[in-house]
Amino acid sequence: MSGIGTALPRLEDARLLTGQGCYSDDFRLPGQAYGCVVRSPHAHARIVGIDAAAATAMPGVLAVLTGADLLADGLQPIPHAPMASSPPDIKLANIDGTPLLIVRPHVLAVETVRFVGEPVAFVVAESFGAARDAAEALHVAYDELPPLEETAVNALVGDIGGTEAGFARANHTVRLDTVIPRVTGVPMEPRAALGEYDGETGRYTLRAGVGAIVRPKRELAIILGIDPAKVRVIARDIGGNFGTRNYFFPEFALVCWAARRVGRPVKWLGDRHEAFLSDYAGRDFRIVSELALDGDGGFVGLRSGSFSNLGAYTASFVPLTKGTQLMTSLYRMPAMAQACGTLSNTQSTAPYRSAGRPEVMFVIERLIDLAARTHGFDRIALRRRNMVTAAPYTNPFGVTYDTGDYLGTFDAVLELADWHGFAARRADSASRGVRRGIGLGGYVESQSGAPVERAEVAVLGDGGGVVEIVIGTLSTGQGHATSFAQLASEWLGVAPERVRLVTDDSDRVSVGSGSHSGRSLRLAATTIRQASLGIVAKGRKLAAEALEAGEADIVFQSGRFAIEGTDRSIGLFELAAGRGPIADQAEVDSRVGSYPYGWHVCEVEVDQETGAVRIVRYTAIDDVGRAVNPLILHGQTHGGIAQGAGQALMERCVYDPQGQLLTATFMDYAIPRADDFPMFGTALSEVPSTNHPLGFRGGGEGGITPALGVIVNAVVDALADLGVTHIDMPATPERVWQAIQAAQRR
């Protein structure tokens, strides 16, 4: 069997690679109409009036819906819940004691628009072309407003007294004022949605590429003002997520509402330009930090101001929260942080792969390299001296890391990366006319997410036998159909190919919150195991009856029940075929965090004449507690490194002073390609987590979390002898070249 620890190739790949997937645009219903969203061209403006006469009169137009119609029908705002939802995460409270500011959007703007691309109207017609033509004929009058200036949260957390005392006795300090640029998720599949309304039952069905099933069902019901039982959500395959699809989008409600209004299913298909404008964005921080050291290089204090651009509405404080609480990473020191989130006339930010953690890991690792170069310390020795050496360890923000061999993985990555052989590789690069640099950095993750999950497991005797798992951890490419099948194989002794996963229909899934914050495998393993043990217990009773033996004499192994000490046995599927389905279910409410960690090393070559940067070696060791499928974990790490490199070297959303997005196509927004990278050297560490009954940690975010700091450290190292001390992300050829020129002028 292929249970826990087996590098099993993904079972779902054959289906997807042979065109048998079902993505959002593949949903079609007889008689469906088509919708087009009219979006604001202004960053902040009052809607003076909407003249829909010309649009409504055009051929094929069925409806033109506006904010006035929305209010008349009683639709409610999108119920964003921006606070972190699980106790392991710290709470942010305003310094002055006032409540946090929560601003929620309607699915169509009412009275004012707050960012370019905000939905203003929804046109429904017989075809996409007719809907687009009518949308262009709609006349909306605006009165522009000054930019937003609102603070949603401004908190001060950490060991304030200890930090101030540390700075008072420090021999050395270094300061970094840096911007972590806004990025967008650019999933392979742009968003699409198909809404259906059954007039007889009053029930809505949404088919869309969502990040979960149960949560959007609940949110859609709130927006429409109906009982959740009147809503069904179906997803099927999702063409990429990275967190940006875990939040509710206006179009999900618009197609359902419009379907009721026109009496037909309504489909909306967004294009890539709309995705750039209206997908939830990630990152977008300014962080100002100071690190204090004693004369021997001991860290005696870290103080930081973390300023998050939340965008037009308060979709999420999670990146600000999670980043703040891990500001000290794997290092021992007192620390304090101001955590401030402000609103702006841009699309809202939300959790994007490893939300908040890559930002602060970048800052602490850059500070350490700055301290080493400025004050004459060895960067390896400086990290080793200040590293957390024993766990559990509670950091200055009250977060307790459960277990970890931080020093052991540090030493292992230096060996795997051949750190001591770097000088020869640098000399080889120099002989070819390029500058070579090496950088390293560590990380610790805080994974929590929605705490409740449920698994319903059934052994069915039909068709030769299958194990069906119904669970709410919707996959968006993480390989759940394989890794979850391996869990069933481990505990039920069945071949993974005989496992069927059901996650994509809210009529089957009653509880669950999708995939985010490394929760899926951790919670799935707990619930699937409990349900599997229940099935074995029930099967043992049935097997005792079938084999005419005492229940105490029945043993279960490799998918069969046998009378101990005899050759008489009956298979699990055989038992289900004769006695009916054998089923059990389990639910977990996990209020403890998971703390994966690791170390990465990167080497780059820089062309001094052009500023071009090329990654030539990348080595990573990530601790996942226990690896269910090492092959999938390595793939997750590779993808995360590539995402991190994209942000470190090329990705950035740019707005002009009027709030217009200047990077709204792939002509202007660069993302990495496969030929930008060498083959990565990745390894796994397995120190079981004491916060999980099976020792698991999440493994999907380790690749990206340290990558920003590691890559920029390498770039700066390549240019250090020219006088370059820091380069803000993205380290594009232009920025690198400018940094070189500026250093040479000094």
TAUR-V280871 format. One record per residue. RES is the residue in one letter. PSI is psi in radians with two decimals (NA if undefined). OMEGA is omega as a letter, one per 30 degrees, with the letter a starting at -180 (999 if undefined). D_CENTER is the distance of its C-alpha to the mean C-alpha in Angstrom with 2 decimals. Layout:
# TAUR-V280871
RES	PSI	OMEGA	D_CENTER
RES	PSI	OMEGA	D_CENTER
This chain:
# TAUR-V280871
M	2.85	a	31.68
S	1.42	a	28.17
G	-2.60	a	26.59
I	2.30	l	24.36
G	-0.09	a	24.34
T	2.33	l	25.31
A	1.21	a	23.76
L	2.21	l	24.13
P	2.61	a	23.30
R	2.24	a	20.92
L	-0.48	a	23.06
E	-0.21	a	21.23
D	-0.70	a	21.72
A	-0.75	l	25.38
R	-0.79	a	24.78
L	-0.67	a	22.14
L	-0.27	l	24.14
T	0.36	l	27.32
G	0.36	a	26.18
Q	0.17	l	25.95
G	2.86	l	22.43
C	1.72	a	22.14
Y	3.13	a	19.63
S	-0.71	a	19.71
D	-0.18	l	22.72
D	-0.24	l	24.56
F	2.24	l	25.24
R	2.50	l	28.78
L	2.57	l	31.36
P	2.37	l	35.09
G	0.25	a	36.19
Q	2.51	l	32.80
A	3.12	a	32.90
Y	2.47	a	30.50
G	2.64	l	28.77
C	2.33	a	28.10
V	2.25	l	26.41
V	2.14	a	28.53
R	2.66	a	26.42
S	2.33	l	27.63
P	-0.05	a	28.97
H	2.61	l	29.15
A	-0.59	l	26.71
H	2.02	a	28.72
A	2.71	l	31.72
R	2.35	l	33.79
I	1.92	a	34.35
V	-0.68	l	38.15
G	2.73	l	38.63
I	2.10	l	37.55
D	1.85	a	40.29
A	0.09	a	39.35
A	-0.87	a	42.91
A	-0.71	a	42.73
A	-0.76	a	39.40
T	-0.55	a	40.56
A	-0.12	a	43.79
M	2.64	a	42.26
P	2.36	l	42.76
G	-0.06	a	40.25
V	2.27	a	38.47
L	-0.54	a	37.86
A	2.59	l	36.22
V	1.91	a	34.97
L	2.39	a	32.84
T	3.13	l	32.38
G	-0.55	l	31.41
A	-0.71	l	34.96
D	-0.68	l	34.59
L	-0.82	l	31.36
L	-0.69	a	33.24
A	-0.59	a	36.23
D	0.00	l	34.24
G	0.39	l	32.61
L	2.47	a	28.93
Q	2.82	l	26.81
P	2.82	l	23.95
I	2.19	a	20.30
P	1.01	l	19.80
H	2.36	l	16.75
A	1.60	a	16.57
P	-0.34	a	15.10
M	2.62	l	15.90
A	2.41	a	13.97
S	0.01	a	15.40
S	2.47	a	16.28
P	-0.52	l	19.25
P	-0.41	l	17.87
D	2.51	a	16.25
I	2.85	l	18.99
K	2.39	l	20.38
L	2.18	l	20.95
A	2.48	a	24.40
N	2.44	l	26.37
I	-0.66	a	29.00
D	0.07	l	31.69
G	-0.03	l	30.95
T	2.74	l	30.19
P	2.66	l	27.52
L	2.53	l	24.11
L	2.15	l	24.18
I	2.11	l	22.22
V	2.05	a	22.57
R	2.45	a	21.45
P	2.64	l	22.07
H	2.86	l	24.25
V	-0.31	l	23.33
L	2.45	a	26.25
A	2.43	l	27.34
V	2.02	l	30.27
E	-0.86	a	32.68
T	2.69	l	30.31
V	2.60	a	27.46
R	-0.01	l	25.04
F	2.69	l	23.29
V	2.17	a	24.23
G	-0.08	l	22.90
E	2.36	a	23.00
P	2.31	l	24.60
V	-0.61	l	28.30
A	2.81	l	29.84
F	2.05	a	29.26
V	2.29	a	31.96
V	2.30	a	32.71
A	3.14	a	35.16
E	-0.38	a	36.53
S	2.85	l	34.55
F	-0.73	a	31.66
G	-0.78	l	34.33
A	-0.67	l	36.31
A	-0.71	l	33.31
R	-0.73	l	32.44
D	-0.75	a	36.11
A	-0.62	l	36.47
A	-0.67	l	33.38
E	-0.41	l	35.06
A	-0.20	a	38.25
L	2.31	a	36.73
H	2.10	l	38.00
V	2.18	l	36.01
A	2.29	a	37.75
Y	2.66	l	35.76
D	1.91	a	36.90
E	2.55	a	34.63
L	2.78	l	33.62
P	2.82	a	32.91
P	2.65	l	29.37
L	2.50	l	27.53
E	1.36	a	28.12
E	2.42	l	26.48
T	2.19	a	24.83
A	-0.62	a	22.61
V	2.44	l	22.29
N	1.66	a	24.22
A	2.76	l	24.17
L	2.09	a	25.79
V	2.88	l	24.71
G	-2.93	a	25.66
D	1.49	a	29.03
I	-0.83	a	30.90
G	-0.80	a	34.35
G	-0.62	l	33.51
T	-0.81	l	31.67
E	-0.65	l	34.57
A	-0.68	l	37.01
G	-0.76	l	35.23
F	-0.58	a	35.38
A	-0.52	a	39.01
R	0.14	a	40.00
A	2.52	l	37.84
N	-0.48	a	39.64
H	2.60	l	36.88
T	2.65	l	33.96
V	2.65	a	31.49
R	2.47	l	29.49
L	2.19	l	26.50
D	1.89	a	25.70
T	2.73	l	22.77
V	2.23	l	20.39
I	1.85	a	16.72
P	2.71	l	16.68
R	2.38	l	14.73
V	2.94	l	12.79
T	2.71	a	11.63
G	-0.38	a	9.28
V	1.01	l	12.56
P	2.71	a	11.75
M	-0.65	a	15.04
E	2.02	l	16.05
P	2.79	a	16.77
R	2.60	l	16.62
A	2.76	a	19.69
A	2.53	l	21.12
L	2.09	a	24.43
G	2.49	l	26.06
E	2.47	l	29.12
Y	2.27	l	31.54
D	1.87	a	34.29
G	-0.48	a	37.20
E	-0.70	a	39.02
T	-0.24	a	36.39
G	0.44	a	34.50
R	2.44	l	31.23
Y	2.52	l	28.26
T	2.19	l	26.03
L	2.20	l	22.82
R	2.03	a	21.67
A	2.81	l	18.41
G	1.40	a	15.13
V	2.98	l	13.14
G	-0.08	l	10.00
A	3.05	a	12.52
I	-0.84	a	16.32
V	-0.72	a	17.84
R	-0.88	l	15.99
P	-0.49	l	16.82
K	-0.82	a	20.23
R	-0.74	a	20.84
E	-0.70	l	19.70
L	-0.69	l	21.81
A	-0.70	l	24.70
I	-0.78	a	24.55
I	-0.76	a	24.61
L	-0.19	l	27.46
G	0.70	a	29.25
I	2.96	l	29.76
D	2.39	l	29.46
P	-0.45	l	26.18
A	-0.32	l	28.55
K	0.18	a	29.35
V	2.36	l	25.87
R	2.38	l	24.50
V	2.27	l	21.09
I	2.36	a	20.84
A	-0.84	a	17.98
R	-2.27	a	19.05
D	2.55	a	17.07
I	2.19	a	13.90
G	0.94	l	13.98
G	2.59	a	10.40
N	-1.27	a	7.26
F	0.41	l	4.06
G	-0.47	a	3.48
T	-0.29	l	6.95
R	0.13	l	8.89
N	-0.10	a	8.30
Y	2.67	a	10.99
F	2.33	l	14.60
F	2.54	a	16.22
P	-0.63	a	19.99
E	-0.45	l	20.99
F	-0.72	l	20.18
A	-0.62	a	22.92
L	-0.75	a	25.13
V	-0.60	l	25.78
C	-0.80	l	26.67
W	-0.79	a	28.85
A	-0.63	l	30.49
A	-0.70	l	31.22
R	-0.70	a	33.22
R	-0.68	a	34.95
V	-0.14	l	36.12
G	0.39	l	36.61
R	2.73	l	34.66
P	2.56	a	31.16
V	2.28	a	29.26
K	2.42	l	26.72
W	2.35	l	24.59
L	2.02	l	23.13
G	2.65	l	21.31
D	3.09	a	21.94
R	-0.61	l	19.98
H	-0.76	l	21.69
E	-0.64	l	20.61
A	-0.78	l	16.97
F	-0.71	a	17.35
L	-0.67	a	19.15
S	-0.13	l	17.28
D	2.55	l	13.59
Y	2.42	a	11.57
A	2.97	l	11.31
G	2.92	l	9.42
R	-2.26	a	11.28
D	1.21	l	15.01
F	2.61	l	16.76
R	2.21	a	20.29
I	2.20	l	20.93
V	2.03	a	24.54
S	2.65	l	25.22
E	2.38	l	28.34
L	2.26	l	28.92
A	2.43	a	32.34
L	2.62	l	34.15
D	-3.08	a	37.52
G	-0.40	a	40.15
D	0.05	l	38.94
G	0.13	l	35.32
G	2.38	l	34.07
F	2.14	a	31.22
V	-0.01	l	32.80
G	2.55	l	30.35
L	2.18	l	27.18
R	2.46	a	26.95
S	2.56	l	24.26
G	2.09	a	23.60
S	2.03	a	20.01
F	1.94	a	20.13
S	2.23	l	17.14
N	1.81	a	17.76
L	-0.26	a	16.42
G	-2.79	a	17.95
A	-0.50	a	20.46
Y	2.79	a	19.22
T	1.32	l	17.54
A	-0.71	a	14.40
S	2.38	l	12.66
F	0.07	a	13.98
V	-0.82	l	11.06
P	-0.71	l	10.29
L	-0.74	a	14.09
T	-0.92	a	14.65
K	-0.64	l	12.48
G	-0.78	a	13.59
T	-0.76	a	17.11
Q	-0.18	l	17.53
L	0.39	a	16.85
M	-0.53	a	18.89
T	-0.09	l	21.42
S	-2.27	a	19.20
L	0.39	a	21.63
Y	2.62	a	24.71
R	2.15	l	27.44
M	2.68	l	28.52
P	2.61	a	28.94
A	2.66	l	26.51
M	2.64	a	26.13
A	2.38	l	23.68
Q	2.24	l	23.93
A	1.92	a	20.73
C	2.24	l	21.40
G	2.19	a	19.51
T	2.70	l	21.52
L	2.62	l	21.62
S	2.99	a	22.42
N	1.05	l	23.36
T	2.87	l	20.13
Q	2.60	a	17.36
S	2.57	l	15.18
T	2.67	a	12.11
A	3.00	l	9.08
P	2.21	l	5.83
Y	2.39	a	4.35
R	1.94	a	3.08
S	0.65	a	5.50
A	2.11	l	6.49
G	-0.50	a	10.26
R	-0.78	l	11.01
P	-0.58	a	11.55
E	-0.87	a	13.70
V	-0.52	l	15.96
M	-0.65	l	16.25
F	-0.80	a	17.46
V	-0.86	a	19.96
I	-0.66	l	21.43
E	-0.59	l	21.87
R	-0.70	l	23.48
L	-0.72	a	25.68
I	-0.76	l	26.88
D	-0.68	l	27.85
L	-0.75	l	29.55
A	-0.73	a	31.43
A	-0.81	a	32.55
R	-0.67	a	33.92
T	-0.66	a	35.38
H	0.20	l	37.13
G	0.47	l	37.98
F	2.69	l	35.80
D	2.28	a	34.51
R	-0.52	l	30.72
I	-0.85	a	30.55
A	-0.63	a	33.06
L	-0.73	l	31.40
R	-0.78	a	28.14
R	-0.69	a	30.11
R	-0.61	a	32.32
N	0.13	a	29.64
M	2.56	l	27.20
V	2.24	a	26.62
T	-0.19	a	29.03
A	2.48	l	28.92
A	2.61	g	26.52
P	2.60	l	26.04
Y	2.29	l	25.61
T	2.12	a	24.94
N	3.05	a	23.73
P	-0.23	a	25.31
F	0.09	l	22.78
G	0.19	l	23.55
V	2.24	a	20.59
T	2.02	l	22.07
Y	2.29	a	20.79
D	-1.06	a	22.28
T	2.80	l	23.40
G	2.50	l	23.18
D	1.31	a	25.49
Y	-0.74	a	24.17
L	-0.67	l	27.44
G	-0.75	l	27.88
T	-0.55	l	24.63
F	-0.88	l	25.56
D	-0.65	a	28.95
A	-0.69	a	27.64
V	-0.59	l	25.35
L	-0.68	l	28.31
E	-0.79	a	30.49
L	-0.63	a	28.13
A	-0.08	a	27.66
D	0.95	a	31.44
W	-0.72	a	31.15
H	-0.24	l	34.92
G	0.10	a	35.57
F	-0.64	a	33.76
A	-0.70	l	37.03
A	-0.67	l	38.47
R	-0.62	l	35.49
R	-0.73	l	35.65
A	-0.68	l	39.33
D	-0.74	l	38.78
S	-0.74	l	36.38
A	-0.62	l	38.95
S	-0.35	l	41.61
R	0.12	l	39.67
G	0.31	l	39.41
V	2.73	a	35.76
R	2.39	a	34.34
R	2.40	l	32.06
G	2.73	l	29.77
I	2.44	l	27.82
G	2.70	l	25.02
L	2.90	l	23.28
G	2.74	l	20.87
G	-3.14	l	19.29
Y	2.76	l	16.37
V	2.47	a	15.65
E	2.69	l	12.44
S	1.80	a	12.49
Q	2.21	l	10.75
S	-1.45	l	12.09
G	-3.05	l	10.62
A	2.24	a	13.17
P	-0.27	a	16.11
V	2.32	l	18.09
E	2.68	a	18.05
R	2.42	l	21.06
A	2.34	l	22.32
E	2.03	a	25.55
V	2.31	a	27.13
A	2.35	l	30.36
V	2.07	a	32.71
L	2.37	a	34.50
G	-0.12	a	37.74
D	2.56	l	37.71
G	0.56	l	37.77
G	-0.10	l	38.21
G	2.34	l	35.51
V	2.56	l	31.79
V	2.13	l	29.32
E	2.26	l	27.08
I	2.09	l	23.91
V	2.08	a	22.64
I	2.71	a	19.32
G	0.27	l	16.55
T	1.36	a	13.49
L	2.26	l	13.10
S	2.42	l	12.11
T	0.60	l	10.49
G	0.09	a	11.92
Q	-0.09	l	11.36
G	0.50	a	15.13
H	-0.64	a	15.66
A	-0.40	l	19.10
T	-0.96	a	20.15
S	-0.64	l	18.79
F	-0.63	l	19.63
A	-0.60	l	22.98
Q	-0.60	l	23.58
L	-0.79	l	23.29
A	-0.65	l	25.89
S	-0.68	a	27.95
E	-0.75	a	28.01
W	-0.34	l	29.36
L	-0.13	l	31.24
G	0.48	a	32.57
V	2.74	l	31.73
A	2.44	l	30.65
P	-0.54	l	26.95
E	-0.26	a	28.29
R	0.22	a	29.85
V	2.30	l	26.63
R	2.19	a	25.30
L	2.26	l	21.86
V	1.95	a	21.70
T	-0.06	a	18.39
D	0.30	a	18.69
D	2.07	a	21.57
S	-0.21	l	21.89
D	-0.30	l	25.59
R	-0.58	a	24.80
V	2.04	a	21.76
S	-0.46	a	22.87
V	2.49	l	20.26
G	2.68	a	16.55
S	0.39	l	13.20
G	-2.87	a	11.04
S	2.05	l	8.11
H	2.73	l	5.60
S	0.63	l	6.50
G	0.49	a	8.41
R	-0.44	a	10.76
S	-1.04	a	11.86
L	-0.64	a	14.39
R	-0.84	a	15.50
L	-0.59	l	16.52
A	-0.74	a	17.61
A	-0.75	a	19.82
T	-0.84	a	21.49
T	-0.72	l	22.29
I	-0.68	l	23.28
R	-0.81	a	25.50
Q	-0.76	l	27.21
A	-0.66	l	27.86
S	-0.72	l	29.12
L	-0.63	l	31.48
G	-0.69	l	32.74
I	-0.74	l	33.45
V	-0.71	l	35.35
A	-0.76	l	37.38
K	-0.71	l	38.28
G	-0.60	l	39.02
R	-0.70	l	41.30
K	-0.78	a	43.46
L	-0.66	l	43.67
A	-0.65	l	44.46
A	-0.70	l	47.19
E	-0.79	a	48.81
A	-0.62	a	48.53
L	-0.02	l	49.93
E	0.99	a	52.43
A	2.92	l	51.46
G	2.50	a	50.49
E	-0.59	a	46.82
A	-0.31	a	47.11
D	-0.05	a	48.24
I	2.25	l	45.18
V	2.66	a	42.56
F	2.22	l	39.29
Q	2.36	l	38.18
S	0.69	l	36.48
G	0.18	a	36.21
R	2.55	l	39.86
F	2.31	a	41.92
A	2.68	l	45.21
I	2.11	a	48.27
E	2.31	l	48.16
G	0.10	l	50.81
T	3.05	l	51.54
D	0.21	l	50.44
R	2.19	a	49.92
S	2.94	l	46.33
I	2.38	a	44.25
G	2.73	a	40.80
L	-0.80	l	37.90
F	-0.67	l	37.77
E	-0.71	l	41.57
L	-0.73	l	41.58
A	-0.59	l	39.14
A	-0.62	a	41.27
G	-0.56	a	44.35
R	-0.09	a	43.20
G	2.97	a	40.32
P	2.46	l	36.57
I	2.01	a	35.59
A	2.70	l	32.56
D	2.90	l	30.81
Q	2.78	l	27.71
A	2.61	l	25.82
E	2.49	a	23.54
V	2.51	l	21.71
D	1.63	a	20.89
S	2.01	a	19.15
R	0.49	l	19.40
V	2.68	a	18.90
G	2.94	l	16.09
S	2.43	a	15.15
Y	1.26	l	15.61
P	2.75	a	14.94
Y	3.00	l	16.61
G	-3.11	a	18.17
W	2.46	l	20.02
H	2.66	l	19.88
V	2.36	a	22.81
C	2.49	l	23.04
E	2.39	a	26.24
V	2.74	l	26.78
E	2.38	a	29.86
V	2.27	l	30.67
D	1.94	a	33.44
Q	-0.51	a	35.31
E	-0.54	a	37.03
T	-0.31	a	34.04
G	0.07	a	31.11
A	2.38	a	29.20
V	2.35	l	26.77
R	2.21	l	26.21
I	2.18	a	24.18
V	-0.36	l	26.78
R	2.50	l	25.52
Y	2.22	a	22.25
T	2.40	a	22.30
A	2.46	l	19.72
I	2.18	a	20.18
D	2.33	l	17.39
D	2.20	a	18.38
V	0.20	a	16.85
G	-1.42	l	19.71
R	2.41	a	20.93
A	2.07	l	19.86
V	-0.84	l	20.16
N	1.70	a	19.89
P	-0.59	a	20.13
L	-0.80	l	20.07
I	-0.69	l	16.63
L	-0.74	l	15.39
H	-0.70	l	17.15
G	-0.71	l	15.61
Q	-0.72	l	12.03
T	-0.77	l	13.44
H	-0.80	l	15.21
G	-0.69	l	12.38
G	-0.69	l	10.43
I	-0.77	a	13.84
A	-0.72	l	14.45
Q	-0.76	l	11.44
G	-0.69	l	12.63
A	-0.66	l	16.12
G	-0.80	a	15.50
Q	-0.67	a	14.57
A	-0.57	a	17.33
L	-0.34	a	19.96
M	-0.50	a	19.63
E	2.37	l	16.83
R	2.26	l	17.67
C	2.22	a	18.08
V	2.25	l	21.70
Y	2.55	l	23.61
D	3.04	a	27.38
P	-0.36	l	29.27
Q	0.09	l	29.64
G	0.24	l	25.93
Q	2.30	l	26.03
L	2.08	a	23.05
L	-0.18	a	24.68
T	1.08	a	21.87
A	0.24	l	21.53
T	2.94	l	22.26
F	-0.11	l	21.67
M	-0.44	a	25.08
D	-0.38	a	23.73
Y	1.90	a	20.02
A	2.43	l	19.99
I	2.68	a	17.43
P	2.74	l	18.35
R	2.92	a	20.26
A	-0.63	a	21.20
D	0.08	l	24.50
D	-0.10	a	23.02
F	2.65	l	22.37
P	3.11	l	24.57
M	2.28	a	23.88
F	2.58	l	21.65
G	1.85	a	23.19
T	2.54	l	20.78
A	2.77	l	21.86
L	2.46	l	20.68
S	2.49	a	22.04
E	1.51	l	22.59
V	1.88	a	23.61
P	2.42	l	23.19
S	2.32	l	21.38
T	-0.10	l	23.93
N	0.02	a	21.42
H	2.38	a	20.98
P	-0.38	l	24.07
L	0.05	l	23.38
G	0.14	a	22.05
F	2.57	l	18.52
R	2.92	l	15.47
G	2.69	a	11.92
G	0.15	a	11.85
G	-0.15	a	8.71
E	-0.07	a	7.69
G	-0.59	a	11.37
G	-0.70	a	12.08
I	-0.47	a	10.32
T	-0.80	l	11.01
P	-0.15	a	14.79
A	-0.65	a	15.17
L	-0.91	a	15.82
G	-0.68	a	18.63
V	-0.78	a	20.00
I	-0.80	l	20.51
V	-0.63	l	22.01
N	-0.70	l	24.15
A	-0.72	l	25.50
V	-0.81	a	26.32
V	-0.66	l	28.12
D	-0.64	l	29.91
A	-0.45	a	31.26
L	0.08	a	32.76
A	-0.69	a	33.73
D	-0.12	l	37.40
L	-0.14	a	37.54
G	0.09	l	36.59
V	2.23	a	32.94
T	-0.41	l	31.10
H	2.58	l	27.74
I	2.20	l	25.89
D	2.67	l	23.13
M	2.64	f	20.12
P	2.50	a	20.13
A	1.21	l	23.12
T	2.83	l	24.59
P	-0.69	l	28.13
E	-0.83	a	29.55
R	-0.71	l	28.07
V	-0.81	l	29.07
W	-0.74	l	32.52
Q	-0.68	l	32.96
A	-0.69	l	32.09
I	-0.81	a	34.70
Q	-0.75	a	37.28
A	-0.71	a	36.74
A	-0.66	a	37.13
Q	-0.39	l	40.27
R	-0.33	a	41.80
R	NA	999	41.55
